[in-house]
Amino acid sequence: MLVNNQYTLNLNSIFLFLVASAFLGVSISFADFFLFHFVLFISSILLLYKIKENQFNVKISLFLNPHIFSLLLIFFWYLLSLFWAPNLQLGIKYNFYIFCGLFIILSIVSFCTNIEELNKMFKMLSLFIFIEILIALLESFTSFRMPISSYSSISAFFGKEPANFLVSDNIVLLSRITPPTGFRWNTNDLAISMIIALPFFLCNRKTSIKIVGIFSITLIVAMTASRAVFLALLLVFALYLFLIKKKIITLILILISSIGIFLGMRFFSESSNARMNELANSIEALSMYISGDIDISGSLEWRRELTENGLIALKNTNGLGLGAGGSVANQETIGPVAGRFTSMHNFWIEVFVEGGLFVLIVSLFLILNIIYHLFIISKTSQNENIKYFSQSLFMSILAFFPAAIAASSTIYFFPMWIMFGFAISVILLSKNQALIINN
């Protein structure tokens, strides 16, 4: 508690509100200023006030946790890289993104000190995910748009530049059905957010929630037409049936059924029902898009060019990396790909190009270590909540590997930081539970 003569503030409530504002992200913002930034500023002041009240005694045990320590190493490396980054302004901006992510993770870990608080955090996030799913479905099949959406006619009033359908690389250009964006501004970010949430529905013990969630998210991912996320969705289903349920025969049957559904939709391509006709043609176009038979706006081509430019620049640094914001600065020097792209559009290549071998190795160690611990916990934990969270997060992080390729960058994609913060909290609480049982 923070105590003052005039008021009493619960720092935990501030942390909870910070995570909530992070999940909402761009949906409550004007131009580049989000609600999250305001809450971050208030949280920082209150945290500094609390540290001062404690006579600057700070517990360092949290920072010695191997996962948190790895994240701090990455952050300090990017700070150090400002000395050789090609564009100081972009470098500072990139470091601010990482700082925001670290603050989100530390807020979640600091808040979730017991199972009760972990459940409280999860219930809040579940509510927001449920609302986002409803919004995305409305955007897919009605004229409703979030005011702050790249396809909203009024987004300019919020300091945004609306997307141009004519230059979009989204498959739904082949249909009059407009793509959903939810809280995320663009379709790819929404799709990644959905794929992170999907395992929590798959592992849910309530059949009704499981069925509705799986169907809704699958439909939303299909409507966003994100190739990488669609493949990640298939990976999640395979992981769930193969590792969690251990139903290999069921997995084979589902794969056969899925193929049958896609083939069956062809019969509706000539339907007199306009909506069924549009949906059938969209699914047929999606299957061609996933297989690479068509490449809307040459997305595969310009993504490949961005990657090649980044790797050539990395080679010239002898593996040191271009530094924070270096991939964008490098591409701006060369010139935008296809006249408009400077972001790497492949998060893992971006990490390698900017952070070099050091950040790549530390990042892989961190993520693989988290995945390993979550898998072990999912098999050994006696606590039902911990078991549920570890199973879900294990699949979410694995699916995030291919899904992250879809976004221009996920360094400022807050659901990613929330996912990792929640995962670290589950691992820490699982260790505490084990210590209590052993004692």
C-alpha positions as CSV (number, residue, x, y, z in Angstrom):
1,M,0.0,0.0,0.0
2,L,1.0,3.6,-0.7
3,V,0.0,5.8,2.3
4,N,-0.4,9.5,2.1
5,N,-2.1,12.0,4.5
6,Q,-4.8,12.6,1.9
7,Y,-5.2,9.3,0.1
8,T,-4.4,5.6,0.1
9,L,-3.6,3.8,-3.2
10,N,-3.2,0.1,-3.8
11,L,-0.3,-0.4,-6.2
12,N,-1.7,-3.7,-7.2
13,S,-4.8,-2.0,-8.6
14,I,-2.5,0.2,-10.7
15,F,-0.7,-2.8,-12.0
16,L,-4.0,-4.5,-12.9
17,F,-5.2,-1.4,-14.7
18,L,-1.8,-1.1,-16.5
19,V,-2.2,-4.6,-17.9
20,A,-5.8,-3.9,-18.9
21,S,-4.8,-0.8,-20.8
22,A,-2.0,-2.7,-22.4
23,F,-4.4,-5.3,-23.7
24,L,-6.7,-2.6,-25.1
25,G,-3.6,-1.1,-26.8
26,V,-4.4,1.1,-29.8
27,S,-8.2,0.8,-29.4
28,I,-8.1,3.6,-26.9
29,S,-5.7,6.1,-28.3
30,F,-5.2,9.3,-30.2
31,A,-2.4,9.3,-32.8
32,D,0.5,7.5,-31.2
33,F,-0.6,8.2,-27.6
34,F,-2.4,5.3,-25.9
35,L,-4.3,5.0,-22.7
36,F,-1.5,2.6,-21.8
37,H,1.1,5.4,-22.0
38,F,-0.9,7.5,-19.5
39,V,-1.3,4.6,-17.1
40,L,2.4,3.8,-17.5
41,F,3.3,7.3,-16.5
42,I,1.1,7.3,-13.4
43,S,2.4,3.8,-12.5
44,S,6.0,4.9,-12.8
45,I,5.5,7.9,-10.5
46,L,3.7,5.8,-7.9
47,L,6.4,3.1,-8.0
48,L,9.1,5.7,-7.6
49,Y,7.1,7.2,-4.7
50,K,6.9,3.8,-3.0
51,I,10.6,3.2,-3.5
52,K,11.3,6.5,-1.9
53,E,9.0,5.7,1.0
54,N,11.0,2.5,1.5
55,Q,14.2,4.5,1.7
56,F,15.2,3.2,-1.7
57,N,15.4,-0.4,-0.5
58,V,14.5,-2.5,-3.5
59,K,14.2,-6.3,-3.5
60,I,16.4,-7.6,-6.2
61,S,15.3,-11.3,-5.9
62,L,12.8,-10.8,-8.7
63,F,15.5,-9.5,-11.1
64,L,17.7,-12.5,-10.4
65,N,15.0,-14.8,-11.8
66,P,16.6,-16.3,-14.9
67,H,13.7,-15.3,-17.2
68,I,13.6,-11.7,-15.9
69,F,17.4,-11.5,-15.9
70,S,17.5,-12.6,-19.6
71,L,15.0,-10.0,-20.5
72,L,17.1,-7.3,-18.7
73,L,20.2,-8.5,-20.6
74,I,18.4,-8.1,-23.9
75,F,17.2,-4.6,-22.9
76,F,20.7,-3.4,-21.8
77,W,22.2,-4.8,-25.0
78,Y,19.7,-2.7,-27.0
79,L,20.6,0.3,-24.9
80,L,24.3,-0.3,-25.5
81,S,23.6,-0.6,-29.2
82,L,22.6,3.0,-29.3
83,F,26.3,3.7,-29.7
84,W,26.4,2.1,-33.1
85,A,22.7,2.2,-34.2
86,P,22.4,3.9,-37.6
87,N,19.5,6.2,-36.4
88,L,19.6,7.4,-32.8
89,Q,15.9,8.5,-32.9
90,L,14.7,5.1,-34.1
91,G,17.0,3.4,-31.6
92,I,15.5,5.3,-28.6
93,K,12.0,4.6,-29.9
94,Y,12.8,0.9,-30.1
95,N,14.2,0.9,-26.6
96,F,11.1,2.6,-25.3
97,Y,9.0,-0.3,-26.9
98,I,11.1,-2.8,-25.0
99,F,10.9,-0.8,-21.8
100,C,7.1,-0.8,-22.1
101,G,7.1,-4.6,-22.6
102,L,9.4,-5.1,-19.6
103,F,7.1,-2.9,-17.4
104,I,4.1,-5.0,-18.5
105,I,5.9,-8.3,-17.6
106,L,7.1,-7.0,-14.2
107,S,3.7,-5.6,-13.4
108,I,2.1,-9.0,-14.1
109,V,4.7,-10.9,-12.1
110,S,4.5,-8.4,-9.2
111,F,0.7,-8.7,-9.2
112,C,0.4,-12.4,-9.5
113,T,2.1,-13.4,-6.2
114,N,-0.5,-16.1,-5.4
115,I,-3.1,-18.3,-7.2
116,E,-5.9,-15.9,-6.3
117,E,-4.3,-12.9,-7.9
118,L,-3.3,-15.0,-10.9
119,N,-7.0,-16.0,-11.3
120,K,-8.0,-12.4,-11.0
121,M,-5.7,-11.4,-13.8
122,F,-6.9,-14.2,-16.0
123,K,-10.6,-13.4,-15.5
124,M,-9.9,-9.8,-16.4
125,L,-8.1,-10.8,-19.6
126,S,-10.7,-13.4,-20.4
127,L,-13.4,-10.7,-20.3
128,F,-11.4,-8.5,-22.8
129,I,-10.8,-11.4,-25.1
130,F,-14.5,-12.3,-25.1
131,I,-15.3,-8.6,-26.0
132,E,-12.7,-8.6,-28.8
133,I,-14.1,-11.8,-30.3
134,L,-17.6,-10.3,-30.4
135,I,-16.2,-7.1,-32.0
136,A,-14.2,-9.1,-34.6
137,L,-17.3,-11.2,-35.5
138,L,-19.4,-8.0,-35.9
139,E,-16.7,-6.4,-38.1
140,S,-16.6,-9.6,-40.2
141,F,-20.3,-9.9,-41.0
142,T,-21.8,-6.5,-40.5
143,S,-21.0,-2.9,-41.3
144,F,-19.9,-2.2,-37.8
145,R,-16.3,-1.0,-37.4
146,M,-14.3,-0.1,-34.4
147,P,-13.8,3.7,-34.5
148,I,-10.0,3.2,-34.3
149,S,-9.6,0.6,-37.0
150,S,-7.5,0.8,-40.2
151,Y,-10.7,0.3,-42.1
152,S,-12.8,2.8,-40.2
153,S,-14.2,5.8,-42.0
154,I,-13.7,8.0,-38.9
155,S,-10.3,6.8,-37.8
156,A,-8.8,10.1,-39.1
157,F,-10.6,11.9,-36.2
158,F,-8.4,9.9,-33.8
159,G,-5.2,11.0,-35.5
160,K,-4.9,7.8,-37.6
161,E,-4.3,7.3,-41.3
162,P,-6.9,4.9,-42.7
163,A,-5.8,1.9,-44.7
164,N,-6.3,1.8,-48.4
165,F,-8.1,-1.4,-49.6
166,L,-6.5,-1.0,-53.0
167,V,-3.0,-1.5,-51.5
168,S,-3.9,-4.0,-48.8
169,D,-2.2,-7.4,-48.9
170,N,-5.2,-9.0,-47.3
171,I,-7.0,-11.9,-49.0
172,V,-10.5,-10.5,-48.3
173,L,-10.0,-8.1,-51.2
174,L,-11.5,-10.9,-53.2
175,S,-14.7,-10.5,-51.3
176,R,-17.0,-7.7,-50.2
177,I,-16.7,-9.0,-46.6
178,T,-14.5,-6.5,-44.7
179,P,-11.7,-7.8,-42.6
180,P,-11.9,-7.6,-38.8
181,T,-9.3,-5.7,-36.7
182,G,-10.8,-5.8,-33.1
183,F,-8.7,-3.9,-30.7
184,R,-5.5,-4.2,-32.9
185,W,-5.9,-1.6,-35.7
186,N,-4.8,-4.2,-38.3
187,T,-5.9,-7.7,-39.3
188,N,-2.6,-9.5,-38.7
189,D,-2.2,-8.3,-35.1
190,L,-5.8,-9.4,-34.4
191,A,-5.1,-12.8,-35.8
192,I,-2.0,-13.2,-33.6
193,S,-4.0,-12.1,-30.6
194,M,-6.6,-14.7,-31.4
195,I,-4.1,-17.5,-31.8
196,I,-2.6,-16.7,-28.4
197,A,-6.1,-17.0,-26.9
198,L,-7.1,-20.2,-28.7
199,P,-5.4,-22.7,-26.4
200,F,-7.2,-21.3,-23.4
201,F,-10.5,-22.3,-25.1
202,L,-9.2,-25.7,-26.2
203,C,-8.1,-26.6,-22.6
204,N,-11.2,-25.2,-20.9
205,R,-13.2,-27.8,-19.0
206,K,-16.5,-26.2,-20.0
207,T,-17.7,-27.8,-23.3
208,S,-19.8,-24.8,-24.3
209,I,-17.0,-22.3,-23.9
210,K,-14.6,-24.6,-25.7
211,I,-16.9,-25.1,-28.8
212,V,-17.9,-21.4,-29.1
213,G,-14.4,-20.2,-28.6
214,I,-12.8,-22.6,-31.1
215,F,-15.4,-21.9,-33.7
216,S,-15.3,-18.1,-33.3
217,I,-11.5,-17.9,-33.3
218,T,-11.1,-20.2,-36.3
219,L,-13.6,-18.1,-38.2
220,I,-11.9,-14.8,-37.3
221,V,-8.5,-16.1,-38.3
222,A,-10.0,-17.2,-41.6
223,M,-11.5,-13.8,-42.1
224,T,-8.2,-12.0,-41.4
225,A,-6.6,-14.4,-44.0
226,S,-3.2,-14.3,-42.4
227,R,-1.2,-17.1,-43.9
228,A,1.3,-17.5,-41.0
229,V,-1.5,-17.4,-38.3
230,F,-3.6,-19.9,-40.2
231,L,-0.7,-22.3,-40.2
232,A,-0.2,-21.6,-36.5
233,L,-3.9,-22.4,-35.9
234,L,-3.4,-25.8,-37.4
235,L,-0.3,-26.3,-35.2
236,V,-2.3,-25.5,-32.1
237,F,-4.9,-28.1,-33.0
238,A,-2.2,-30.7,-33.7
239,L,-0.4,-29.9,-30.4
240,Y,-3.6,-30.2,-28.4
241,L,-4.7,-33.5,-29.8
242,F,-1.2,-35.0,-30.0
243,L,0.4,-33.8,-26.7
244,I,-2.5,-32.8,-24.5
245,K,-5.2,-35.2,-25.4
246,K,-3.0,-37.9,-27.1
247,K,-5.7,-38.6,-29.6
248,I,-3.9,-39.3,-32.8
249,I,-6.9,-40.9,-34.5
250,T,-9.0,-37.9,-33.7
251,L,-6.3,-35.6,-35.2
252,I,-6.4,-37.6,-38.4
253,L,-10.2,-37.4,-38.5
254,I,-10.2,-33.7,-37.9
255,L,-7.7,-33.1,-40.7
256,I,-9.9,-35.2,-43.1
257,S,-13.0,-33.3,-42.0
258,S,-11.3,-29.9,-42.5
259,I,-10.3,-30.8,-46.0
260,G,-13.9,-32.0,-46.6
261,I,-15.3,-28.7,-45.3
262,F,-13.0,-26.6,-47.6
263,L,-13.9,-28.8,-50.6
264,G,-17.6,-28.7,-49.7
265,M,-17.7,-24.9,-49.6
266,R,-17.1,-25.0,-53.3
267,F,-20.8,-26.0,-53.8
268,F,-21.8,-22.7,-52.3
269,S,-19.7,-20.6,-54.6
270,E,-22.7,-20.3,-57.0
271,S,-25.2,-20.0,-54.2
272,S,-28.0,-17.4,-54.6
273,N,-27.5,-16.4,-51.0
274,A,-25.0,-13.5,-51.3
275,R,-23.4,-14.0,-47.9
276,M,-22.9,-17.7,-48.5
277,N,-21.5,-17.0,-51.9
278,E,-19.0,-14.4,-50.6
279,L,-17.9,-16.7,-47.7
280,A,-17.5,-19.7,-50.0
281,N,-15.4,-17.7,-52.5
282,S,-13.4,-16.2,-49.7
283,I,-12.6,-19.6,-48.3
284,E,-11.6,-20.9,-51.7
285,A,-9.4,-17.9,-52.2
286,L,-7.9,-18.4,-48.7
287,S,-7.0,-22.0,-49.5
288,M,-5.2,-20.8,-52.7
289,Y,-3.5,-18.0,-50.6
290,I,-2.3,-20.4,-47.9
291,S,-0.9,-22.8,-50.6
292,G,0.9,-19.9,-52.3
293,D,-1.1,-20.3,-55.5
294,I,-1.9,-16.6,-55.3
295,D,0.1,-13.8,-53.7
296,I,-2.0,-10.7,-53.0
297,S,0.0,-7.6,-53.6
298,G,3.2,-9.7,-53.9
299,S,3.5,-10.0,-50.1
300,L,5.8,-13.1,-50.4
301,E,8.0,-11.2,-52.8
302,W,8.4,-8.0,-50.7
303,R,8.8,-9.9,-47.5
304,R,11.6,-11.9,-49.0
305,E,13.3,-8.7,-50.2
306,L,13.0,-7.1,-46.7
307,T,14.6,-10.2,-45.2
308,E,17.4,-10.3,-47.7
309,N,18.2,-6.6,-47.2
310,G,18.3,-7.1,-43.4
311,L,20.5,-10.2,-43.5
312,I,23.0,-8.5,-45.9
313,A,23.3,-5.6,-43.5
314,L,23.7,-8.0,-40.6
315,K,26.5,-9.8,-42.4
316,N,28.4,-6.5,-42.7
317,T,28.4,-6.1,-38.9
318,N,30.0,-9.6,-38.4
319,G,27.1,-10.8,-36.3
320,L,27.0,-7.8,-33.9
321,G,23.7,-6.6,-35.2
322,L,22.6,-3.2,-36.6
323,G,21.4,-2.1,-33.2
324,A,18.0,-0.9,-31.9
325,G,15.8,0.3,-34.8
326,G,18.5,-0.6,-37.2
327,S,16.4,-2.7,-39.6
328,V,14.0,0.1,-40.3
329,A,16.9,2.7,-40.6
330,N,18.7,0.4,-43.0
331,Q,15.6,-0.1,-45.2
332,E,14.9,3.6,-45.2
333,T,18.4,4.2,-46.5
334,I,17.9,1.7,-49.3
335,G,14.3,2.8,-50.0
336,P,11.0,1.4,-49.0
337,V,10.2,-2.0,-50.5
338,A,7.2,-1.9,-52.9
339,G,7.2,1.9,-52.3
340,R,5.9,1.6,-48.7
341,F,7.5,-1.1,-46.4
342,T,10.4,-0.4,-44.1
343,S,9.6,-2.7,-41.2
344,M,11.1,-6.2,-41.3
345,H,7.7,-8.0,-41.4
346,N,9.4,-11.0,-39.8
347,F,9.9,-10.6,-36.0
348,W,12.5,-13.3,-35.6
349,I,14.6,-12.0,-38.5
350,E,14.2,-8.5,-37.0
351,V,15.6,-9.8,-33.6
352,F,18.6,-11.3,-35.4
353,V,19.3,-8.4,-37.7
354,E,19.1,-5.7,-34.9
355,G,20.3,-7.6,-31.9
356,G,22.8,-9.8,-33.6
357,L,23.9,-13.3,-32.4
358,F,23.9,-12.2,-28.8
359,V,20.2,-11.3,-28.6
360,L,19.2,-14.2,-30.8
361,I,20.9,-16.7,-28.5
362,V,19.6,-15.1,-25.3
363,S,16.1,-14.9,-26.8
364,L,16.0,-18.5,-27.9
365,F,17.3,-19.6,-24.5
366,L,14.6,-17.6,-22.8
367,I,11.7,-18.7,-24.9
368,L,12.7,-22.4,-25.1
369,N,13.3,-22.4,-21.3
370,I,9.9,-21.0,-20.7
371,I,8.3,-23.6,-23.1
372,Y,10.2,-26.5,-21.4
373,H,9.1,-25.4,-17.9
374,L,5.5,-24.9,-19.0
375,F,5.4,-28.4,-20.5
376,I,6.9,-30.0,-17.4
377,I,4.4,-28.1,-15.2
378,S,1.5,-29.2,-17.4
379,K,2.4,-32.8,-16.8
380,T,3.4,-32.7,-13.1
381,S,1.3,-29.9,-11.4
382,Q,-1.3,-31.0,-8.9
383,N,-3.0,-27.6,-9.0
384,E,-5.8,-27.6,-11.6
385,N,-5.5,-23.9,-12.3
386,I,-1.7,-24.1,-12.7
387,K,-2.1,-27.1,-14.9
388,Y,-4.7,-25.4,-17.1
389,F,-2.6,-22.2,-17.5
390,S,0.6,-24.1,-18.2
391,Q,-1.0,-26.3,-20.9
392,S,-2.6,-23.3,-22.6
393,L,0.5,-21.1,-22.4
394,F,2.7,-23.9,-23.7
395,M,0.7,-24.1,-26.9
396,S,0.2,-20.3,-27.1
397,I,4.0,-19.6,-27.1
398,L,4.7,-22.5,-29.6
399,A,2.0,-21.1,-31.9
400,F,3.4,-17.6,-31.5
401,F,6.6,-18.7,-33.3
402,P,5.1,-19.0,-36.8
403,A,2.3,-16.5,-36.1
404,A,4.7,-13.6,-35.3
405,I,5.9,-13.7,-38.9
406,A,2.6,-12.2,-40.0
407,A,3.0,-8.9,-38.2
408,S,5.2,-6.0,-39.4
409,S,6.8,-6.3,-35.9
410,T,5.6,-7.6,-32.5
411,I,8.1,-5.6,-30.4
412,Y,5.2,-3.2,-29.6
413,F,2.5,-5.9,-29.7
414,F,1.4,-5.8,-26.1
415,P,-0.5,-9.2,-26.0
416,M,3.0,-10.8,-26.6
417,W,4.4,-9.2,-23.5
418,I,1.3,-10.1,-21.5
419,M,1.6,-13.7,-22.7
420,F,5.3,-14.0,-21.5
421,G,4.5,-12.1,-18.2
422,F,1.7,-14.5,-17.5
423,A,3.9,-17.5,-18.4
424,I,6.7,-16.4,-16.1
425,S,4.2,-15.9,-13.3
426,V,2.8,-19.4,-13.7
427,I,6.3,-20.9,-13.6
428,L,7.2,-18.9,-10.4
429,L,3.9,-19.9,-8.7
430,S,4.4,-23.5,-9.6
431,K,7.9,-23.5,-8.0
432,N,6.4,-21.9,-4.8
433,Q,3.6,-24.5,-4.8
434,A,6.2,-27.3,-5.0
435,L,8.3,-25.8,-2.2
436,I,5.2,-25.7,0.0
437,I,4.3,-29.3,-0.7
438,N,7.9,-30.5,-0.1
439,N,8.0,-28.6,3.2
